[in-house]
Amino acid sequence: MLKLGIIEVGESDYMSPMILVEVAGKEPRSCIDYRKLNGIIRTEYFPLPNIEERVEKVSVAKFITVLDLSKGYWQIPLSKTAQRYAAFCTSFGTYRPLRMSFGLKNAPYFFSKLMAELLNGLVDFVFPYLVDIAIFSDTWESHLKHVEMVLQRINKAKLTIKPSKCKFAQQNIKFLGQDFRTLSEVKVQAVLEFPTPRTKTQISAFLSNGLLEHTAAPFFRGRNHHDG
């Protein structure tokens, strides 16, 4: 973090401890214990987008690009006052963070606000969620244009992305732990995965969900309850 210019050696009248968190199969990860600080600072709120609504909108797009901002919080500079509050200590010295630290409870608020300002006016083809940005379009030509517009704004804001975690012009892609597929695929998959109804009650419940209201419903209505 010193080499990257994320922190600097410094003193403060506020201090939080740094600990190392063991991660299976990986090197220990440094973590600053901000619980005491988080307990006394005011909580800020910023509305996160409705994921289900956005997933449905993105799923109908023919081209999807996902950008990942590298170490997102570290791209936000801290004021002198914030540096003073967020200072931390280790067994080999004390430091002041120059960039937003992970673990501060208002970090998601400031980052979400930054993304909303960065992508203002692009809601018709951009879906930001914290450090991830999904760009979706119906045609190849429009997708190239949309991706270029977003990259220009990222460059103007002097933010950086991590190429190894970015996916460009995909038709099927995993985003926020969910598979973005075409809407028709989503509907078909829902039918395929639905458990087979075996009683009148289960059949009624199946029909009431609207999954078969245009095709299967007439078939069942025309049969006797004792038919197979």
Secondary structure in CASP SS format (residue, H / E / C, confidence):
PFRMAT SS
TARGET T0000
AUTHOR 0000-0000-0000
METHOD secondary structure of the structure
MODEL  1
M C 1.00
L C 1.00
K C 1.00
L C 1.00
G C 1.00
I C 1.00
I E 1.00
E E 1.00
V E 1.00
G C 1.00
E C 1.00
S C 1.00
D C 1.00
Y C 1.00
M C 1.00
S E 1.00
P E 1.00
M E 1.00
I E 1.00
L E 1.00
V E 1.00
E C 1.00
V C 1.00
A C 1.00
G C 1.00
K C 1.00
E C 1.00
P C 1.00
R E 1.00
S E 1.00
C E 1.00
I E 1.00
D C 1.00
Y C 1.00
R H 1.00
K H 1.00
L H 1.00
N H 1.00
G C 1.00
I C 1.00
I C 1.00
R C 1.00
T C 1.00
E C 1.00
Y C 1.00
F C 1.00
P C 1.00
L C 1.00
P C 1.00
N C 1.00
I H 1.00
E H 1.00
E H 1.00
R H 1.00
V H 1.00
E H 1.00
K H 1.00
V H 1.00
S H 1.00
V C 1.00
A C 1.00
K C 1.00
F E 1.00
I E 1.00
T E 1.00
V E 1.00
L E 1.00
D E 1.00
L E 1.00
S C 1.00
K C 1.00
G H 1.00
Y H 1.00
W H 1.00
Q H 1.00
I C 1.00
P E 1.00
L C 1.00
S C 1.00
K H 1.00
T H 1.00
A H 1.00
Q H 1.00
R H 1.00
Y H 1.00
A C 1.00
A C 1.00
F E 1.00
C E 1.00
T E 1.00
S C 1.00
F C 1.00
G E 1.00
T E 1.00
Y E 1.00
R E 1.00
P E 1.00
L C 1.00
R E 1.00
M C 1.00
S C 1.00
F C 1.00
G C 1.00
L C 1.00
K C 1.00
N C 1.00
A H 1.00
P H 1.00
Y H 1.00
F H 1.00
F H 1.00
S H 1.00
K H 1.00
L H 1.00
M H 1.00
A H 1.00
E H 1.00
L H 1.00
L C 1.00
N C 1.00
G C 1.00
L C 1.00
V C 1.00
D C 1.00
F C 1.00
V E 1.00
F E 1.00
P E 1.00
Y E 1.00
L C 1.00
V C 1.00
D E 1.00
I E 1.00
A E 1.00
I E 1.00
F E 1.00
S E 1.00
D C 1.00
T C 1.00
W H 1.00
E H 1.00
S H 1.00
H H 1.00
L H 1.00
K H 1.00
H H 1.00
V H 1.00
E H 1.00
M H 1.00
V H 1.00
L H 1.00
Q H 1.00
R H 1.00
I H 1.00
N H 1.00
K H 1.00
A C 1.00
K C 1.00
L C 1.00
T C 1.00
I E 1.00
K C 1.00
P H 1.00
S H 1.00
K H 1.00
C C 1.00
K E 1.00
F E 1.00
A E 1.00
Q E 1.00
Q C 1.00
N C 1.00
I E 1.00
K E 1.00
F E 1.00
L C 1.00
G C 1.00
Q E 1.00
D E 1.00
F E 1.00
R C 1.00
T C 1.00
L H 1.00
S H 1.00
E H 1.00
V H 1.00
K H 1.00
V H 1.00
Q H 1.00
A H 1.00
V H 1.00
L H 1.00
E H 1.00
F C 1.00
P C 1.00
T C 1.00
P C 1.00
R C 1.00
T C 1.00
K H 1.00
T H 1.00
Q H 1.00
I H 1.00
S H 1.00
A H 1.00
F H 1.00
L H 1.00
S H 1.00
N C 1.00
G C 1.00
L C 1.00
L C 1.00
E C 1.00
H C 1.00
T C 1.00
A H 1.00
A H 1.00
P H 1.00
F H 1.00
F H 1.00
R H 1.00
G C 1.00
R C 1.00
N C 1.00
H C 1.00
H C 1.00
D C 1.00
G C 1.00
END
